Amino acid sequence: MRFFSSLVAFGAITTVAAVPTASIEERAESGKALPLVQSNQLRRILYRSELLKKAKILEGFAYSTPQRNRLIGTPGHNSTINWIKGIIESFPDYYTVSLQPFDLALGVSANLTNNGVAMEAFAVGLAPGGHVTGPLTYVPNLGCAAADFAAVKKGDIILVGRGNCQSGVKDALGSTAGAVGMLVYNNVPGNLDGYSLQRISTPEGTYVPAGGISQADGEALVKRVQAGEVVTADLSTTVSVATTYNVIAETKAGDHNNVIFMSGHSDSVAAGPGINDNGSGTISLLEVAIALTNFSVKNAVRFAWWAAEEEGLLGASYYVSKAAQTELDKIRLMLDFDMMASPNYAYQIYDGDGSSFNESGPPGSAEAEHEFERYFKVEAGLNFTSIEFDGRSDYGPFLSAGVATGGIACGAEGIKTAAEAELFGGQAGVAYDVCYHSACDNYENLNVGAWIQMTKAIAHMTATFARSFELLPPKKVGRREAEASVSDKAAGKLWGI
């Protein structure tokens, strides 16, 4: 990955959303109150044509730039943030909109020599830039525990493999042990271009400059160091600090002490425009948010479009880290939507009750799963399957914080089984999305039939909980990490390893 520009100022929005019915102001002038939202009425005003129209807009944001993507820090993602914000701001009497900024150190370039011989390296994102020199010290056991750094001396540069824990932990533990830099090598063939520490910060310590190298180069260096050779590394890295933004919108009406939270991420990977991942979730949320303005709510509805999911769930993690306990307690349920239009789709529901994968979410997560299941079976007449909380999307930090969590997806690089092909059609033995994290994840990569069904499922859950939380367990305040029994994997703490 390469990051070529900082964020631009948020200027005028030239793209406007179509509003299906009379404006809020027109209703107010006529004396007509907004009707209380109902699932079937909200679903009825969602249209495939609007989904596809917005998909073309997102693709245009990517393809109008040299990068041809919507990676954080690029013009394509800046335009995405501007666009989302502008659409929601076109309903000033219905929503309060805010931007939550946070800074990221994005890797730009790296130069590495070992005993004067050049080796390809890439700056690791989220680590600071700098120029460090020192002897390489190999860290065993993939460097996930302080004991692994017993041989590290002040001034060393650690050499450690990728895997088992996020590389931010390795870097910080090395820094605490006295290291001035880190070389992390891949655990699969290939280089580490675009790699990051996966955490903005970590309690294990502060970060030192880091370079990413290939598996082959790393293993060759390990052999030399373990054979007793003194290998002096000279590492220079440059980074660009960019500000990116979460977009947060909340209904002005409704009980703000009892919030239904609907979210998805707004960024793509470097390889392509990310129109399924996660342009589809971005647009589904926008369409539901637009349609909702035709109705009143009893409970406040909050929408979030997270930045930097592809770099390690960073936007959602930042939001949770900055939220006061009292604010987190107001979130009765957080639902996440990532990849709503996979071409070889399955209708997947997160296993909130743990019945399929033996790991449940905090109280309320089971009830969210059950309502999704009821909707697909009874309301939509569609088959569905269950997926685990694997920590690969923005629900992870909320799970870790003890917030009731759920969501749906259509599948990523996983392979569709024969049983799933019977349930959903499509091709068994083929990925749900053959263009996952690839250049071909564009407008042509969307299954619009699946997409409208998933969007309607999002609308159903929005309407259901905007009316009442009677399906959920009684509200409990003060629950957080002490009561969150989810694994590190489910919580996203192993993302990117």
HELIX and SHEET records of a PDB file:
HELIX    1   1 ILE A   24  SER A   30  1                                   7    
HELIX    2   2 SER A   39  ARG A   44  1                                   6    
HELIX    3   3 ARG A   48  TYR A   63  1                                  16    
HELIX    4   4 PRO A   75  GLU A   89  1                                  15    
HELIX    5   5 ASN A  141  GLY A  143  5                                   3    
HELIX    6   6 ALA A  146  PHE A  149  5                                   4    
HELIX    7   7 SER A  167  ALA A  177  1                                  11    
HELIX    8   8 GLN A  215  GLN A  226  1                                  12    
HELIX    9   9 ILE A  275  SER A  280  3                                   6    
HELIX   10  10 GLY A  281  LEU A  292  1                                  12    
HELIX   11  11 LEU A  314  LYS A  322  1                                   9    
HELIX   12  12 GLN A  325  LEU A  328  1                                   4    
HELIX   13  13 SER A  365  ARG A  374  1                                  10    
HELIX   14  14 TYR A  375  GLU A  379  3                                   5    
HELIX   15  15 GLY A  396  SER A  400  1                                   5    
HELIX   16  16 ALA A  418  PHE A  424  1                                   7    
HELIX   17  17 TYR A  443  ASN A  445  5                                   3    
HELIX   18  18 VAL A  448  ARG A  467  1                                  20    
SHEET    1   A 8 VAL A 117  MET A 119  0                                        
SHEET    2   A 8 TYR A  95  ASN A 114 -1                                        
SHEET    3   A 8 THR A 232  THR A 251 -1                                        
SHEET    4   A 8 GLY A 130  TYR A 138 -1                                        
SHEET    5   A 8 ILE A 157  GLY A 161  1                                        
SHEET    6   A 8 GLY A 181  TYR A 185  1                                        
SHEET    7   A 8 ALA A 210  ILE A 213  1                                        
SHEET    8   A 8 PHE A 122  ALA A 123 -1                                        
SHEET    1   B 9 VAL A 117  MET A 119  0                                        
SHEET    2   B 9 TYR A  95  ASN A 114 -1                                        
SHEET    3   B 9 THR A 232  THR A 251 -1                                        
SHEET    4   B 9 ASN A 299  TRP A 306 -1                                        
SHEET    5   B 9 ASP A 255  HIS A 265  1                                        
SHEET    6   B 9 ILE A 331  PHE A 337  1                                        
SHEET    7   B 9 THR A 405  ALA A 409  1                                        
SHEET    8   B 9 GLN A 348  TYR A 350 -1                                        
SHEET    9   B 9 THR A 385  ILE A 387  1                                        
END                                                                             
